[in-house]
């Protein structure tokens, strides 16, 4: 095969390369902007001092009481650690002693060890760590309009202010990730989380919820659950930039309105509008540390496959090196779609949702996966394991139709493909 050019995609800490046959055209799927912030620390400080529908953070800080900073688990994957470091320094400059600033891991799988990895053992040694009460001491605060029972860890009421730091990106169930989700994951009862997330219809799979807040029952229910306790919350939202540790913007202040503003910006910056689907998709989950979690990578793959024409072929690269999510996926096998839907109706499970999304996409497309997952697990998901990008490409070249259209999508986790004019998505909220 005579090669005209070479393409590469990220896989873990490396780049995988493959050669394109002579005469191939290829479209790059990439965001239109904006450029990375030249001084993220200054931009974050400005957002804290001029927040949305809120007093500046400095004016909301307690004089002597305790405050809680809730860390996002994606900090380990997208470089948001730098954001937290600036925030903690800001709090110190405002007179908040480290001993009064509690760090709150987001969810049961993100604890002290992960905080140490994120911020360093020396940094977190100066702060008390907020951990869920192992005896499950909860305060019930009522029900949402849809009937979801809402209860939070009683420890939250010990804090004069809760600062929640969240990354905004498209989310397959909630429309967008953000601080309202993190607050609920951090300290709400498991039943509250499962019931609110389960408001999405498992029959619809990946159809139409990513990037949408309007007419999204899961988002509305989770937001109501987050607001119901009336806790003193200051939200900080960010959109990551072109690489881990870089940022496109910050939105701080009111839990609802700051999130709304960040989502509007995301629709302008991180939506890829395409007029015609592609026959071949060459995609990746963004490389390390973004492609460690196989559950997140399967969701990104399902999102990327929205670019494909019926019967199209995808080659996707994701290291999938985190063993705990891989174990959770493996525990669900065999992946019978009817059984997965029934399980989701009984209570939302992120691994189950990702497995169902993969199976649904595989029913309509041929998908080759280059990853660290066991080959048997990949096949159970309806996907084809491949040893490398080059090997996968060589395997499918003879089967491509004449005049095929090819897309190169290096960051399937950070961009939302939308066909044609649907990229405007109509009103963001109902």
BELBEL-V598643 format. One record per backbone hydrogen bond with DSSP energy under -0.5 kcal/mol. CO is the residue of the C=O (numbers start at 1). NH is the residue of the N-H. E is the energy in kcal/mol with one decimal. If there is no record, write none. Layout:
<<CO	NH	E> <CO	NH	E>>
This chain:
<<2	22	-1.1> <5	20	-2.3> <7	18	-2.4> <9	16	-3.2> <11	14	-2.0> <12	288	-3.2> <14	11	-2.6> <16	9	-2.3> <18	7	-2.8> <20	4	-1.7> <20	5	-0.8> <21	24	-1.6> <27	29	-0.5> <27	408	-3.1> <28	30	-0.8> <39	43	-2.1> <40	44	-2.7> <41	45	-2.2> <42	46	-2.1> <43	47	-1.9> <44	48	-2.2> <45	49	-2.0> <46	50	-1.8> <48	57	-2.3> <51	53	-0.6> <52	254	-2.6> <56	59	-1.0> <56	60	-0.9> <57	60	-1.2> <57	61	-1.0> <66	160	-2.7> <66	161	-0.7> <67	102	-3.0> <68	70	-0.6> <68	163	-3.5> <69	71	-0.6> <69	104	-3.5> <70	165	-1.9> <72	75	-2.0> <73	76	-1.5> <74	77	-1.7> <74	78	-2.7> <75	79	-0.9> <75	81	-0.7> <78	245	-1.8> <79	82	-1.4> <80	84	-1.9> <81	85	-2.1> <82	86	-1.9> <83	87	-2.4> <84	88	-2.7> <85	89	-1.9> <86	90	-2.4> <87	91	-2.5> <88	92	-2.0> <89	93	-2.1> <90	94	-1.3> <91	96	-2.3> <92	95	-1.6> <95	97	-0.8> <97	100	-2.1> <97	101	-0.6> <98	101	-1.1> <100	67	-2.5> <100	102	-0.9> <102	69	-3.0> <102	104	-0.5> <103	105	-0.6> <103	130	-2.7> <104	71	-2.2> <105	107	-1.1> <107	110	-1.4> <109	111	-0.5> <111	115	-2.1> <112	116	-2.4> <113	117	-2.0> <114	118	-2.1> <115	119	-3.1> <115	120	-0.5> <116	120	-1.9> <120	124	-2.2> <121	125	-1.7> <122	126	-0.6> <123	126	-1.1> <124	127	-1.6> <128	103	-2.2> <128	130	-0.5> <129	131	-0.6> <130	105	-0.8> <133	136	-2.4> <136	138	-0.8> <137	154	-1.9> <138	140	-0.6> <139	152	-1.9> <142	150	-3.0> <144	147	-1.9> <148	144	-1.9> <149	151	-0.5> <150	141	-2.8> <150	142	-0.8> <151	189	-2.7> <152	139	-3.1> <153	156	-1.8> <154	157	-1.4> <155	158	-1.7> <156	159	-1.6> <161	68	-2.4> <162	164	-0.6> <162	234	-2.6> <163	70	-2.8> <163	165	-0.5> <164	166	-0.6> <164	236	-2.8> <166	238	-1.7> <167	169	-0.6> <169	177	-2.6> <171	175	-1.2> <174	176	-1.4> <175	171	-1.8> <175	211	-2.7> <178	182	-1.6> <179	183	-2.5> <180	184	-1.5> <181	185	-2.6> <182	186	-2.5> <183	187	-1.7> <184	188	-2.3> <187	153	-2.7> <189	192	-0.8> <189	193	-1.8> <190	194	-2.7> <191	195	-2.3> <192	196	-2.1> <193	197	-2.6> <194	198	-1.8> <194	348	-0.9> <196	199	-1.6> <197	200	-1.4> <200	202	-0.7> <201	204	-1.7> <202	205	-0.7> <204	207	-2.6> <206	208	-1.0> <209	212	-2.0> <213	216	-1.3> <215	217	-0.6> <216	220	-2.4> <217	221	-2.4> <218	222	-2.4> <219	223	-2.7> <220	224	-2.1> <221	225	-2.2> <222	226	-2.2> <223	227	-1.9> <224	228	-1.9> <225	229	-0.6> <227	230	-1.6> <231	233	-1.1> <232	162	-2.6> <234	164	-2.0> <235	253	-2.5> <236	166	-3.2> <237	251	-2.6> <238	168	-3.1> <239	248	-3.4> <239	249	-1.0> <243	246	-2.2> <246	241	-3.2> <247	37	-3.2> <249	239	-1.8> <251	237	-3.1> <252	52	-3.3> <253	235	-2.8> <254	258	-2.3> <254	259	-0.6> <255	259	-0.5> <256	260	-2.3> <257	261	-2.2> <258	262	-2.1> <259	263	-2.5> <260	264	-2.1> <261	265	-1.9> <262	266	-2.3> <263	267	-2.2> <264	268	-1.1> <265	269	-1.9> <266	270	-3.6> <269	32	-0.6> <269	33	-0.7> <270	416	-2.9> <271	273	-0.7> <272	418	-2.7> <274	420	-4.2> <278	309	-3.1> <279	313	-2.7> <280	407	-2.3> <281	283	-0.6> <281	315	-3.0> <282	409	-3.3> <283	317	-1.6> <284	412	-3.0> <287	290	-1.2> <287	291	-1.1> <289	292	-1.1> <291	320	-2.8> <292	294	-0.7> <292	322	-2.6> <293	297	-2.1> <294	298	-2.2> <295	299	-1.7> <296	300	-2.2> <297	301	-2.4> <298	302	-2.3> <299	303	-1.9> <300	304	-2.5> <301	305	-2.1> <303	306	-1.4> <304	307	-2.0> <305	308	-1.7> <307	278	-2.8> <309	312	-2.6> <312	366	-1.8> <313	281	-2.5> <314	368	-3.1> <315	283	-2.9> <316	370	-3.0> <317	285	-2.0> <318	372	-0.5> <319	372	-1.5> <321	323	-0.6> <322	326	-1.3> <323	327	-2.3> <324	328	-2.2> <325	329	-2.3> <326	330	-2.6> <327	331	-1.9> <329	332	-1.5> <329	333	-0.5> <330	333	-1.0> <334	336	-1.6> <335	337	-0.6> <336	340	-2.4> <337	341	-2.5> <338	342	-2.2> <339	343	-2.1> <340	344	-2.1> <341	345	-2.2> <342	346	-1.3> <343	347	-1.0> <349	353	-2.5> <350	354	-2.3> <351	355	-2.4> <352	356	-2.4> <353	357	-2.4> <354	358	-2.2> <355	359	-2.3> <356	360	-2.6> <357	361	-2.2> <358	362	-2.5> <359	363	-1.2> <361	364	-1.4> <361	365	-1.6> <364	311	-1.6> <365	367	-0.6> <366	314	-2.7> <367	384	-2.8> <368	316	-2.9> <368	370	-0.5> <369	371	-0.7> <369	386	-2.1> <370	318	-2.4> <374	378	-2.1> <375	379	-2.4> <376	380	-2.0> <377	381	-1.5> <378	383	-2.0> <379	382	-1.9> <383	385	-0.6> <384	369	-3.0> <388	392	-2.1> <389	393	-2.3> <390	394	-2.4> <391	395	-1.6> <392	396	-1.4> <393	397	-1.7> <394	398	-0.5> <396	399	-1.5> <397	400	-1.5> <401	404	-0.9> <405	279	-1.9> <405	280	-2.2> <406	27	-2.6> <407	282	-3.0> <407	409	-0.5> <408	29	-3.2> <409	284	-1.9> <410	286	-0.9> <411	414	-1.3> <415	417	-0.7> <416	272	-2.3> <418	274	-1.8> <419	422	-1.8> <420	423	-1.3> <421	424	-1.7> <422	425	-1.5> <428	213	-0.9> <428	214	-1.3>>
